[in-house]
Amino acid sequence: MELNTFQKQKIKFTFDFFLDYNKDGAIQWDDFQEMIKRYKEVNKGSLSDADYKLMLASLKDEWKDLKALAHVNEDHPVHANEDHGARVHANEDHGARVSANEDHGARVHANEDHGARVHANEDHGARVHANEDHGASVSFDAYLAMWEKTLATCQSVSDLPTWCQKMIPILFKGMDVSGDGIVDLEEFGNYCKNFQLDCEDVPAVYDVITDGGKVTFDMNRYKDLYFRLLTSPSADAGNALMGKKP
């Protein structure tokens, strides 16, 4: 499904503010880990260890979906090819071994116990474990393609990917720091501040969320706003989760 310009802007918002933590224009697994770290820093114990385990499992499932569509971002390649001078050596004991050229300074050794491991050179100072595919990178175009495919048949929250449905209560609990099941004005303001949302008038945006005090900002309201944020073709109350009025 082709999303309109406004919908693409909203998807770009979620990409920039909640996923691309190092602001390099792409998503790596490290960004997901930073997301969890940020939640732990700002939520003051409102999320339990079980919540964080569920968040991690959900993010891993999202990462799988993203990689399935990304096919490796051209700007951040993670596998060697002929153009980069890589050679693949097969052997009976360990499967395949990929030796990258000197320019890339990486060598991949596969073994039975650990799968593949990527050892970066001293200049990069990093070690990548392929079982989490840390070396993979997903562009915004790939992220957008995932949501275009998902939203093409999405009529309600129950049509969202399972990992997305599991994340909704975790995200709400992260906002509801007091744990009373309701996000009040102060908690919403802290959410905007902690995630550096450009919210010029917190009370006015919160008023949109509660429909002038007629609606309680509870889990059901959050689900409704979250779904609107993802799917609505025009500005509505879902904008509030971006810190914006319709």
Backbone torsions as a table, in degrees:
resi	resn	phi	psi	omega
1	MET	NA	130.2	178.6
2	GLU	-81.2	118.2	178.4
3	LEU	-82.3	149.9	178.3
4	ASN	-80.1	175.1	-175.1
5	THR	-58.8	-41.7	-178.8
6	PHE	-64.6	-43.1	178.7
7	GLN	-63.0	-39.9	178.5
8	LYS	-64.7	-35.9	177.7
9	GLN	-64.0	-38.0	179.4
10	LYS	-68.7	-41.0	177.3
11	ILE	-63.7	-38.1	177.8
12	LYS	-64.2	-36.3	177.9
13	PHE	-61.1	-49.0	-179.6
14	THR	-62.8	-36.3	178.9
15	PHE	-64.0	-48.5	-174.5
16	ASP	-72.7	-43.9	-170.8
17	PHE	-88.4	-29.0	-173.1
18	PHE	-114.4	-11.0	-175.6
19	LEU	-124.7	-46.4	-176.0
20	ASP	-84.6	74.9	-172.7
21	TYR	-70.0	-31.6	179.6
22	ASN	-89.7	1.5	172.9
23	LYS	56.8	41.0	177.8
24	ASP	-100.8	6.0	177.0
25	GLY	85.1	7.5	179.3
26	ALA	-147.3	163.1	178.8
27	ILE	-107.6	128.7	170.8
28	GLN	-118.2	167.7	178.9
29	TRP	-58.6	-33.4	179.2
30	ASP	-58.8	-31.5	178.3
31	ASP	-64.1	-39.0	178.0
32	PHE	-65.0	-38.9	177.8
33	GLN	-65.6	-36.7	177.4
34	GLU	-67.3	-33.6	177.1
35	MET	-60.6	-47.0	179.3
36	ILE	-63.1	-41.8	179.3
37	LYS	-60.6	-42.7	179.6
38	ARG	-62.5	-43.4	178.9
39	TYR	-62.4	-39.1	178.9
40	LYS	-65.7	-34.0	-177.9
41	GLU	-72.9	-36.0	-170.9
42	VAL	-101.2	-12.5	-171.5
43	ASN	-97.4	-0.6	168.9
44	LYS	49.8	42.5	174.6
45	GLY	84.2	6.3	-179.3
46	SER	-71.5	-19.5	177.1
47	LEU	-107.0	132.7	-179.1
48	SER	-83.9	171.6	175.6
49	ASP	-59.4	-37.4	178.4
50	ALA	-64.2	-37.7	177.6
51	ASP	-62.4	-43.7	-178.9
52	TYR	-68.4	-33.4	176.2
53	LYS	-66.2	-40.7	177.8
54	LEU	-67.1	-39.1	177.2
55	MET	-61.1	-45.1	179.6
56	LEU	-61.4	-44.5	179.7
57	ALA	-63.5	-40.6	-179.8
58	SER	-66.6	-40.8	179.2
59	LEU	-66.6	-35.5	176.8
60	LYS	-63.6	-39.9	178.8
61	ASP	-67.9	-38.8	176.5
62	GLU	-63.5	-41.3	179.8
63	TRP	-60.8	-39.3	177.7
64	LYS	-62.8	-44.1	179.1
65	ASP	-62.5	-42.1	-179.4
66	LEU	-63.7	-45.4	-178.5
67	LYS	-65.3	-33.6	-179.3
68	ALA	-62.3	-30.7	179.5
69	LEU	-94.1	-26.1	-173.8
70	ALA	-72.5	-40.2	-176.7
71	HIS	54.3	34.7	179.3
72	VAL	72.0	115.7	179.5
73	ASN	-64.0	128.2	-177.3
74	GLU	-59.3	-32.2	-177.5
75	ASP	-77.6	-19.0	-179.0
76	HIS	-133.0	64.4	-176.2
77	PRO	-62.1	144.9	179.6
78	VAL	-122.7	3.7	175.9
79	HIS	-130.9	150.7	-179.6
80	ALA	-82.1	146.8	175.4
81	ASN	-136.7	-178.4	-175.2
82	GLU	-62.4	-34.9	-179.2
83	ASP	-64.7	-27.5	-179.2
84	HIS	-95.9	5.1	174.8
85	GLY	75.9	27.0	-179.1
86	ALA	-86.1	152.6	176.1
87	ARG	-128.5	139.1	178.2
88	VAL	-107.3	121.3	179.6
89	HIS	-112.2	119.4	178.3
90	ALA	-94.0	142.1	171.6
91	ASN	-141.0	161.0	-173.4
92	GLU	-71.5	-34.9	-172.4
93	ASP	-79.6	-35.1	-170.2
94	HIS	-124.3	9.8	-179.9
95	GLY	80.3	-131.3	-175.6
96	ALA	-103.5	146.1	173.4
97	ARG	-127.5	128.2	-178.4
98	VAL	-109.4	122.5	178.2
99	SER	-108.5	115.7	179.3
100	ALA	-82.2	158.0	-177.7
101	ASN	-74.1	175.6	-174.9
102	GLU	-64.4	-29.5	-177.9
103	ASP	-64.6	-31.6	-176.9
104	HIS	-95.7	-20.5	172.3
105	GLY	61.4	25.5	-179.4
106	ALA	-124.4	148.2	175.6
107	ARG	-136.1	133.3	-179.2
108	VAL	-108.4	121.6	178.1
109	HIS	-113.4	121.8	176.9
110	ALA	-96.8	140.3	173.7
111	ASN	-143.2	168.7	-173.3
112	GLU	-69.0	-35.7	-172.9
113	ASP	-78.9	-34.9	-169.9
114	HIS	-122.3	1.8	-176.7
115	GLY	74.6	-134.9	-178.3
116	ALA	-106.3	144.5	173.9
117	ARG	-131.0	139.9	-180.0
118	VAL	-109.4	122.2	178.7
119	HIS	-103.8	112.8	180.0
120	ALA	-79.5	157.2	-178.9
121	ASN	-75.6	176.0	-175.6
122	GLU	-63.0	-31.4	-178.9
123	ASP	-64.7	-33.2	-178.5
124	HIS	-89.2	-26.3	175.1
125	GLY	57.5	34.0	-177.4
126	ALA	-135.1	154.3	172.0
127	ARG	-125.6	129.8	-175.6
128	VAL	-114.5	127.8	177.1
129	HIS	-99.7	119.7	-172.8
130	ALA	-70.9	-15.6	-179.2
131	ASN	-65.8	-21.1	173.4
132	GLU	-105.1	-1.5	-178.5
133	ASP	54.4	44.7	-179.0
134	HIS	-61.6	-25.7	-177.4
135	GLY	-76.6	-12.3	-177.4
136	ALA	-74.3	152.3	-179.9
137	SER	-138.9	134.8	-176.7
138	VAL	-118.3	123.0	-178.8
139	SER	-78.2	168.1	176.5
140	PHE	-63.6	-37.1	179.3
141	ASP	-58.7	-40.0	178.7
142	ALA	-68.9	-40.0	178.1
143	TYR	-63.1	-42.8	177.9
144	LEU	-63.6	-41.2	180.0
145	ALA	-61.4	-37.8	178.2
146	MET	-61.3	-44.8	-178.2
147	TRP	-73.4	-32.5	175.5
148	GLU	-62.5	-42.1	178.3
149	LYS	-66.8	-42.2	-177.6
150	THR	-67.3	-46.7	-173.8
151	LEU	-75.7	-12.3	-180.0
152	ALA	-60.9	-29.5	-178.1
153	THR	-122.8	18.9	-174.4
154	CYS	-96.1	113.9	-179.7
155	GLN	-109.6	-17.2	-178.9
156	SER	-156.6	173.8	179.6
157	VAL	-57.5	-34.2	-178.4
158	SER	-67.3	-14.6	178.2
159	ASP	-89.3	-9.1	178.3
160	LEU	-69.9	156.9	177.2
161	PRO	-55.4	148.9	-177.9
162	THR	-55.9	-42.2	-179.4
163	TRP	-61.9	-33.8	179.6
164	CYS	-71.0	-43.0	178.3
165	GLN	-61.3	-37.9	-180.0
166	LYS	-69.3	-29.0	-178.1
167	MET	-75.2	-27.9	-173.7
168	ILE	-56.1	-53.2	179.5
169	PRO	-64.5	-30.5	178.0
170	ILE	-67.3	-43.8	179.1
171	LEU	-64.0	-38.0	178.4
172	PHE	-66.2	-46.7	-179.9
173	LYS	-61.7	-32.1	177.0
174	GLY	-66.3	-28.1	177.0
175	MET	-83.9	-35.9	-178.9
176	ASP	-85.6	73.2	-173.3
177	VAL	-62.5	-33.8	-179.1
178	SER	-71.0	-22.0	179.3
179	GLY	75.8	19.3	-179.0
180	ASP	-91.7	4.7	177.8
181	GLY	85.7	2.3	-179.9
182	ILE	-135.8	131.7	175.6
183	VAL	-90.1	114.2	180.0
184	ASP	-90.4	179.9	-176.0
185	LEU	-60.2	-42.9	-179.3
186	GLU	-63.7	-42.9	179.9
187	GLU	-65.5	-39.1	177.8
188	PHE	-65.5	-39.9	177.5
189	GLY	-62.4	-40.4	177.8
190	ASN	-65.6	-38.5	176.5
191	TYR	-58.4	-47.7	179.9
192	CYS	-61.5	-41.6	-178.9
193	LYS	-68.8	-47.4	-175.8
194	ASN	-63.1	-33.9	-179.7
195	PHE	-101.8	13.4	172.2
196	GLN	54.6	42.6	176.5
197	LEU	-78.5	143.4	-179.9
198	ASP	-83.6	75.0	-178.1
199	CYS	-106.2	104.0	-175.1
200	GLU	-74.8	-27.4	-176.4
201	ASP	-141.0	85.8	-176.7
202	VAL	-57.6	-48.8	-180.0
203	PRO	-58.4	-39.1	-179.6
204	ALA	-66.8	-39.6	179.3
205	VAL	-69.4	-41.1	177.7
206	TYR	-62.7	-33.9	177.9
207	ASP	-64.0	-34.6	176.0
208	VAL	-65.9	-43.8	-179.1
209	ILE	-59.0	-43.4	-175.8
210	THR	-92.7	5.4	-179.0
211	ASP	51.3	51.6	178.2
212	GLY	68.5	28.5	179.1
213	GLY	90.5	2.1	-178.7
214	LYS	-83.1	-22.5	-175.1
215	VAL	-121.4	136.6	176.4
216	THR	-82.7	134.8	178.7
217	PHE	-82.5	76.6	178.9
218	ASP	-109.1	-168.6	-177.4
219	MET	-60.3	-42.3	-179.2
220	ASN	-63.2	-39.9	178.3
221	ARG	-67.0	-39.2	179.0
222	TYR	-62.4	-43.5	178.6
223	LYS	-58.9	-43.4	179.6
224	ASP	-61.6	-46.6	-179.8
225	LEU	-66.2	-39.7	-179.9
226	TYR	-62.4	-44.0	179.9
227	PHE	-65.7	-40.7	177.6
228	ARG	-63.1	-41.3	179.4
229	LEU	-57.4	-40.4	-178.0
230	LEU	-77.4	-34.6	-166.1
231	THR	-113.4	-25.8	-172.5
232	SER	-63.1	131.3	-179.5
233	PRO	-79.5	-7.7	179.5
234	SER	-142.2	167.9	-176.4
235	ALA	-64.4	132.1	175.2
236	ASP	-152.6	-163.0	-176.1
237	ALA	-61.5	-22.2	177.7
238	GLY	-59.2	-24.4	177.9
239	ASN	-59.0	-25.2	-175.3
240	ALA	-59.6	-29.9	179.1
241	LEU	-71.1	-10.5	172.8
242	MET	-98.4	2.7	-177.6
243	GLY	80.5	21.1	-174.9
244	LYS	-122.5	149.8	170.9
245	LYS	-85.0	157.5	178.7
246	PRO	-57.5	NA	NA
